[in-house]
Amino acid sequence: MLQPDNQESLISKLTNNILQPKSASAATYYTGTVSKTYVAYSWVGLPLWEIYTKGEFRYDKSTVTPYFYDGWVKKRLTGFIWQVDNYGEGTTTAANGSWATVYTRANFHYGLEYSGIGLVVQYLDVRNQIKCDKYGNIYKDTIIR
């Protein structure tokens, strides 16, 4: 037979170890809508084209989830000779969920061309992105290669 002190100890252990959760579930946060615009300029300072990205992130300090909302590319009046191809938009997430991005990407090029044959003077692979880590820190950058 159990002694009364042992019964209380046993009930206390059961209550603390079995009936109570070990840790509360993590709170979920949202960054709110975040956007990034990049404008390319000519050597004399005239705008040539721009690329835009907009999204939002949900995070809980252990993982982050991206939501892509909008993205576009626009040629400016002074950038009429630039051509745009391979447009893409979307999200990426790290395998462990510790960071994620929303992005808009495209290739920009200009040169002389006739019937699909020509000489490309400049070719740029551009990725406009917004990155968020699992703590809600936002990083914006434009990668041009």
MOBELSUL-V638644 format. One record per pair of residues at least 24 apart in sequence whose ideal C-beta (glycine too) atoms are under 7 Angstrom apart, sorted by the first residue. I is the first residue (numbers start at 1). GAP is how many residues later the second one is. If there is no record, write none. Layout:
# MOBELSUL-V638644
I	GAP
I	GAP
This chain:
# MOBELSUL-V638644
26	34
26	35
26	36
27	33
28	30
28	32
29	30
29	31
29	107
30	26
30	28
31	25
31	26
31	101
31	105
31	107
32	24
33	36
34	96
34	104
36	92
36	94
36	104
38	90
38	104
42	36
46	32
47	29
47	31
48	28
48	30
48	31
48	34
49	24
49	25
49	26
49	27
49	30
49	33
49	59
50	24
50	26
51	53
51	55
51	75
51	77
52	52
53	49
53	50
53	51
53	75
53	76
53	77
55	47
55	75
57	43
57	75
59	73
59	75
59	76
59	77
61	73
61	74
62	72
63	34
63	71
64	33
64	35
64	36
64	68
64	69
64	70
65	35
66	25
66	27
66	34
66	35
66	36
68	34
71	33
73	33
81	29
82	26
82	28
83	26
83	27
84	24
97	37
98	35
98	36
99	32
99	33
99	34
99	35
100	32
101	28
101	29
101	30
102	27
102	28
103	24
103	25
103	26
104	24
